[in-house]
Amino acid sequence: MPSNVPNRHTNQLLLRWLIGGVLLVAGLIGALWYNEHRAISWKDTLDPFYWWRRWHNEDLYLPQQDLLLHGNHQLPEVALTFDDGPHPQSLPSILATLQRFHVHATFFDVGENMAVYPNLVRETLAQGNEIGNHTSTHLRLPRLSPLELHHEINDADITFYRITGQHLYLLRPPGMDYNDRVLAEAKQMGYIVVGYTVGAKDFVTDESASFIVHRTLDRLENGSILLLHDYPDTARALPSILEGLAKRGYHVVTISEMIAHLPLKPRLAAVQFLRQQGDPYFGPMVASCGTNLVSPSVVKVRMKKEYKLSQSN
């Protein structure tokens, strides 16, 4: 009888190792699946304070920095954004696809590109889309001096104003590379900085349209902000992306519409800030926001940016 004890002990040890191995493999497979389909970063996933902020809708809009990070968790809508344009090789196709699907997007355009292709800027707006500031020459903003930083943001707005007679109120820093100094300057200049939650990695030149589609659709949730680029591969992927969004029940909105649909507290903070800057989109939005926070008589309308530029030289 005693001779069977070591065998039984060995069998139990092997069984434990087998169960542990199965659990480890299952955990790795689950982690890989989650990594492909996750809508938030691993850092946020493992941060209990993030989930507390999310529960209280404090992960959407940060009023201290005027930074938009996410749309309303309760609404099946996503914001479609395109960076780096306008490009004649891809933008006409993107605009045609948006028209065919009866949706609008937000384009974060580069000032020097707008100057070369002003008709594309006008056509983007004429079709009901909106344009945001992606800086003048696509430089990484934290590396610039204070004066260079001001010009890099402001010169893009000057170009846009000369083409359209309007100003820009939304800013996406190139590479989403920013620090406290960049956020403070953007706020002082009257911008809401717009982040993203889903990056398609369509800036990688050897990625296929199929990869862009799956990378975009696999990481969706209510209130996602999709970061795409005004590139030919993205233009080819866009119809499948929009078909996938429709099948999943998502409504496509612009960034301004997403702001207008935020829960009450962050919505009021964002709309009040934009109305103070004179953003025309939010002039008639007061009733839907539930308050008259700023009297029309005290709304600050921006002066022409050429004047600001001349004073800083």
C-alpha positions as CSV (number, residue, x, y, z in Angstrom):
1,M,0.0,0.0,0.0
2,P,2.6,2.6,0.9
3,S,4.3,2.1,-2.5
4,N,1.3,3.7,-4.2
5,V,1.6,6.9,-2.3
6,P,4.4,8.4,-4.4
7,N,2.5,7.5,-7.6
8,R,-0.6,9.2,-6.3
9,H,1.4,12.3,-5.3
10,T,3.0,12.4,-8.7
11,N,-0.4,12.1,-10.5
12,Q,-1.8,14.9,-8.4
13,L,1.2,17.1,-9.2
14,L,0.9,16.4,-12.9
15,L,-2.9,17.1,-12.7
16,R,-2.2,20.5,-11.0
17,W,0.4,21.3,-13.7
18,L,-2.0,20.3,-16.4
19,I,-4.8,22.5,-15.0
20,G,-2.4,25.4,-14.5
21,G,-1.1,25.0,-18.1
22,V,-4.6,25.0,-19.5
23,L,-5.6,28.1,-17.4
24,L,-2.4,29.8,-18.6
25,V,-3.1,29.0,-22.2
26,A,-6.7,30.1,-21.9
27,G,-5.6,33.3,-20.2
28,L,-3.1,34.1,-23.0
29,I,-5.7,33.4,-25.7
30,G,-8.1,35.6,-23.8
31,A,-5.5,38.4,-23.5
32,L,-4.7,38.1,-27.2
33,W,-8.4,38.3,-28.1
34,Y,-8.9,41.2,-25.8
35,N,-5.9,43.0,-27.2
36,E,-7.4,42.7,-30.8
37,H,-10.9,43.8,-29.7
38,R,-10.2,46.2,-26.8
39,A,-11.8,49.6,-26.9
40,I,-9.5,51.1,-24.2
41,S,-5.8,50.8,-23.5
42,W,-4.3,48.2,-21.2
43,K,-3.3,50.9,-18.8
44,D,-6.9,52.0,-18.4
45,T,-8.2,48.5,-18.3
46,L,-6.0,47.7,-15.3
47,D,-6.6,51.0,-13.5
48,P,-9.4,51.0,-11.0
49,F,-9.5,54.8,-10.9
50,Y,-10.2,54.8,-14.6
51,W,-13.3,52.7,-14.1
52,W,-14.4,55.0,-11.3
53,R,-14.0,58.0,-13.6
54,R,-15.8,56.1,-16.4
55,W,-18.7,55.3,-14.1
56,H,-19.1,59.0,-13.3
57,N,-18.6,60.1,-17.0
58,E,-15.4,61.9,-16.0
59,D,-13.4,60.1,-18.8
60,L,-15.2,61.9,-21.6
61,Y,-14.2,65.6,-21.5
62,L,-11.7,67.3,-19.2
63,P,-12.8,70.9,-18.7
64,Q,-9.6,72.0,-17.0
65,Q,-7.7,71.3,-20.3
66,D,-10.7,71.4,-22.7
67,L,-9.7,68.0,-23.9
68,L,-12.3,65.6,-25.5
69,L,-11.3,62.0,-25.1
70,H,-14.5,60.0,-25.7
71,G,-18.2,60.3,-26.6
72,N,-21.3,59.3,-24.6
73,H,-21.0,55.7,-23.4
74,Q,-24.8,55.4,-23.5
75,L,-25.3,56.3,-27.2
76,P,-24.5,53.9,-30.1
77,E,-22.6,56.5,-32.1
78,V,-19.0,57.0,-33.2
79,A,-17.2,60.0,-34.5
80,L,-15.4,59.6,-37.8
81,T,-12.2,61.7,-38.1
82,F,-9.6,62.0,-40.9
83,D,-6.1,63.5,-40.3
84,D,-3.4,65.0,-42.5
85,G,-5.4,66.2,-45.5
86,P,-6.6,67.5,-47.8
87,H,-5.1,65.2,-50.4
88,P,-6.4,65.1,-54.0
89,Q,-5.4,61.5,-54.4
90,S,-7.9,60.4,-51.7
91,L,-10.2,63.1,-50.5
92,P,-12.6,63.2,-53.5
93,S,-13.2,59.4,-53.0
94,I,-13.7,59.8,-49.3
95,L,-16.2,62.6,-49.7
96,A,-18.1,60.6,-52.4
97,T,-18.3,57.6,-50.0
98,L,-19.5,59.8,-47.2
99,Q,-22.2,61.2,-49.5
100,R,-23.2,57.8,-50.6
101,F,-23.7,56.6,-47.1
102,H,-25.4,59.9,-46.0
103,V,-22.9,60.5,-43.2
104,H,-20.5,63.3,-42.2
105,A,-17.1,63.4,-40.7
106,T,-14.5,65.7,-39.1
107,F,-11.4,66.4,-41.1
108,F,-8.3,67.6,-39.2
109,D,-6.5,69.3,-42.0
110,V,-2.9,70.6,-42.3
111,G,-2.5,74.3,-43.1
112,E,0.0,74.0,-45.8
113,N,-2.2,71.4,-47.5
114,M,-5.2,73.6,-47.3
115,A,-3.2,76.4,-48.9
116,V,-2.4,74.2,-51.9
117,Y,-5.9,72.7,-52.3
118,P,-8.4,75.4,-51.2
119,N,-11.1,74.0,-53.4
120,L,-11.0,70.7,-51.5
121,V,-11.4,72.6,-48.2
122,R,-14.5,74.4,-49.6
123,E,-15.9,71.1,-51.0
124,T,-15.4,69.3,-47.6
125,L,-17.5,72.0,-45.9
126,A,-20.1,72.3,-48.7
127,Q,-21.0,68.6,-48.2
128,G,-21.8,69.1,-44.6
129,N,-18.5,68.0,-43.0
130,E,-16.5,69.9,-40.5
131,I,-12.8,70.8,-40.4
132,G,-10.4,71.0,-37.4
133,N,-6.9,72.3,-37.0
134,H,-4.0,69.8,-37.5
135,T,-1.4,72.5,-37.3
136,S,0.3,74.4,-40.1
137,T,3.1,72.1,-41.1
138,H,2.5,68.9,-39.0
139,L,5.3,69.5,-36.4
140,R,5.3,67.8,-33.0
141,L,4.1,70.6,-30.8
142,P,6.0,69.8,-27.5
143,R,9.3,70.3,-29.2
144,L,8.5,73.9,-30.2
145,S,9.3,77.2,-28.5
146,P,6.3,79.2,-27.2
147,L,6.3,81.4,-30.2
148,E,6.8,78.5,-32.7
149,L,3.9,76.7,-30.9
150,H,1.6,79.7,-31.3
151,H,2.4,80.1,-35.0
152,E,2.1,76.4,-35.8
153,I,-1.5,76.4,-34.5
154,N,-2.4,79.9,-35.5
155,D,-1.1,79.9,-39.0
156,A,-3.3,76.9,-39.9
157,D,-6.3,79.0,-38.8
158,I,-5.2,82.0,-40.8
159,T,-5.1,79.8,-43.9
160,F,-8.5,78.4,-43.2
161,Y,-9.9,81.9,-42.6
162,R,-8.5,83.1,-45.9
163,I,-10.2,80.3,-47.7
164,T,-13.6,80.2,-45.9
165,G,-14.0,83.3,-43.8
166,Q,-14.4,81.0,-40.8
167,H,-12.2,80.0,-37.8
168,L,-11.2,76.7,-36.4
169,Y,-12.3,75.5,-32.9
170,L,-11.1,71.9,-32.8
171,L,-7.5,70.9,-32.6
172,R,-5.7,67.5,-32.9
173,P,-2.0,67.7,-32.3
174,P,0.1,65.7,-34.8
175,G,0.7,62.2,-33.4
176,M,-1.5,63.2,-30.5
177,D,1.7,64.4,-29.0
178,Y,1.0,67.1,-26.4
179,N,1.9,68.1,-22.9
180,D,0.6,70.6,-20.3
181,R,2.1,73.5,-22.2
182,V,0.5,72.6,-25.5
183,L,-2.9,72.1,-23.8
184,A,-2.6,75.4,-22.0
185,E,-1.7,77.3,-25.3
186,A,-4.6,75.5,-27.2
187,K,-7.0,76.5,-24.4
188,Q,-5.9,80.1,-24.5
189,M,-6.3,80.2,-28.2
190,G,-9.8,78.9,-27.9
191,Y,-9.5,75.3,-29.0
192,I,-10.9,72.0,-27.7
193,V,-8.2,69.4,-28.2
194,V,-9.7,66.2,-29.7
195,G,-8.2,62.7,-28.9
196,Y,-9.2,59.4,-30.3
197,T,-10.1,55.9,-29.0
198,V,-9.6,53.7,-32.1
199,G,-6.5,54.2,-34.3
200,A,-6.7,52.3,-37.6
201,K,-2.9,52.5,-38.2
202,D,-3.7,53.5,-41.7
203,F,-0.6,55.7,-41.8
204,V,1.5,52.5,-42.2
205,T,2.0,52.4,-46.0
206,D,2.2,48.6,-46.4
207,E,-1.1,47.9,-44.5
208,S,-4.0,46.6,-46.7
209,A,-7.5,48.0,-46.8
210,S,-8.7,44.8,-45.2
211,F,-6.4,45.4,-42.2
212,I,-7.7,49.0,-41.8
213,V,-11.3,47.8,-41.8
214,H,-10.8,45.1,-39.2
215,R,-8.5,47.2,-37.0
216,T,-11.2,49.9,-37.0
217,L,-14.3,47.7,-36.5
218,D,-12.8,45.3,-34.0
219,R,-12.3,47.9,-31.3
220,L,-15.6,49.8,-31.3
221,E,-17.8,50.8,-28.4
222,N,-20.4,53.5,-27.8
223,G,-18.8,56.9,-28.1
224,S,-15.7,55.8,-29.9
225,I,-13.6,58.4,-31.8
226,L,-12.2,56.8,-34.9
227,L,-8.8,58.1,-36.1
228,L,-8.3,57.6,-39.9
229,H,-6.2,59.4,-42.4
230,D,-6.9,61.1,-45.7
231,Y,-4.9,58.5,-47.6
232,P,-5.7,56.3,-50.7
233,D,-5.7,53.0,-48.7
234,T,-8.2,54.5,-46.2
235,A,-10.4,55.7,-49.0
236,R,-10.6,52.1,-50.4
237,A,-11.4,50.8,-46.9
238,L,-14.0,53.4,-46.0
239,P,-17.0,51.7,-47.7
240,S,-16.5,48.5,-45.8
241,I,-15.9,50.5,-42.5
242,L,-19.2,52.3,-43.0
243,E,-21.1,49.1,-43.9
244,G,-19.6,47.5,-40.7
245,L,-20.7,50.4,-38.6
246,A,-24.2,50.2,-39.9
247,K,-24.4,46.4,-39.3
248,R,-23.3,46.9,-35.7
249,G,-26.0,49.6,-35.2
250,Y,-23.7,52.6,-34.9
251,H,-24.6,56.1,-36.0
252,V,-21.8,58.2,-37.5
253,V,-21.5,61.8,-36.1
254,T,-19.1,64.7,-36.3
255,I,-17.0,65.8,-33.3
256,S,-19.3,68.8,-32.8
257,E,-22.3,66.5,-32.8
258,M,-20.6,64.2,-30.4
259,I,-19.9,67.1,-28.0
260,A,-23.6,68.1,-28.3
261,H,-24.6,64.5,-27.3
262,L,-22.4,64.2,-24.2
263,P,-24.0,63.7,-20.8
264,L,-25.2,66.9,-19.2
265,K,-22.2,68.0,-17.1
266,P,-19.4,67.6,-19.7
267,R,-21.7,68.8,-22.4
268,L,-22.4,72.1,-20.6
269,A,-18.7,72.6,-19.9
270,A,-17.7,72.0,-23.5
271,V,-20.5,74.0,-25.1
272,Q,-20.0,76.9,-22.8
273,F,-16.3,77.0,-23.8
274,L,-17.0,76.9,-27.5
275,R,-19.8,79.5,-27.3
276,Q,-17.4,81.8,-25.6
277,Q,-15.1,81.5,-28.5
278,G,-17.9,82.3,-31.0
279,D,-18.1,78.8,-32.5
280,P,-21.1,79.2,-34.9
281,Y,-22.1,75.5,-34.6
282,F,-23.1,75.9,-30.9
283,G,-24.9,79.2,-31.3
284,P,-28.3,77.6,-31.8
285,M,-27.6,74.6,-29.5
286,V,-28.5,76.4,-26.2
287,A,-32.0,74.9,-26.0
288,S,-30.7,71.3,-26.3
289,C,-28.1,71.9,-23.7
290,G,-30.7,73.0,-21.2
291,T,-29.3,76.3,-20.1
292,N,-28.3,79.8,-21.2
293,L,-24.9,79.8,-19.6
294,V,-23.5,82.6,-21.7
295,S,-25.6,85.6,-22.8
296,P,-25.3,86.3,-26.5
297,S,-24.3,89.8,-25.6
298,V,-21.1,88.6,-23.9
299,V,-20.1,85.9,-26.3
300,K,-16.5,86.5,-27.3
301,V,-16.1,86.5,-31.1
302,R,-12.6,85.9,-32.2
303,M,-10.7,88.7,-33.9
304,K,-9.2,88.1,-37.3
305,K,-6.1,85.9,-36.7
306,E,-4.0,88.0,-39.1
307,Y,-4.1,90.7,-36.5
308,K,-3.0,88.4,-33.8
309,L,-0.1,87.1,-35.9
310,S,1.1,90.6,-36.8
311,Q,1.2,91.5,-33.1
312,S,3.3,88.5,-32.2
313,N,6.0,89.2,-34.8
